[in-house]
């Protein structure tokens, strides 16, 4: 399970970084600041919560 979880988190991390480089620099950095903390402790019980809280 740990190996699969690492594979999943690594794939999400790579995907988010690929998405961020398609954005203007400031927006890409903001996007990563929002999504990356949510995958650090991802528990695989559903999709990571990425909605921005105001």
C-alpha positions in Angstrom: 0.0 0.0 0.0 2.8 2.4 0.9 4.4 1.9 -2.6 1.1 2.5 -4.3 0.4 5.6 -2.2 3.8 7.0 -3.1 3.2 6.3 -6.8 -0.1 8.2 -6.6 1.3 11.2 -4.7 4.2 11.4 -7.1 1.9 11.2 -10.1 -0.4 14.0 -8.7 2.7 16.1 -7.8 4.1 15.8 -11.3 0.7 16.5 -12.9 0.2 19.7 -10.7 3.6 20.9 -11.7 2.9 20.3 -15.4 -0.3 22.3 -15.0 1.4 25.1 -13.2 4.0 25.7 -15.9 1.1 26.3 -18.4 -0.1 29.2 -16.3 1.4 32.7 -15.9 4.2 32.5 -13.3 2.3 34.2 -10.5 -0.8 32.1 -11.1 1.2 28.8 -11.3 2.8 29.6 -8.0 -0.6 30.4 -6.4 -2.1 27.2 -7.8 0.8 25.1 -6.4 0.4 26.8 -3.0 -3.3 25.7 -3.0 -3.0 22.1 -4.2 0.3 20.9 -2.9 -0.5 21.1 0.9 -3.7 19.1 0.2 -1.8 16.1 -1.2 0.9 16.0 1.5 -1.4 14.1 3.8 -3.7 12.6 1.2 -5.5 9.6 2.7 -7.0 8.0 -0.5 -10.5 8.1 0.8 -11.6 10.4 -2.0 -10.2 13.1 -4.2 -8.0 15.7 -2.4 -10.0 18.8 -1.4 -8.7 21.6 -3.6 -11.5 24.2 -3.4 -10.1 27.6 -2.4 -11.4 28.7 1.0 -12.0 32.4 1.3 
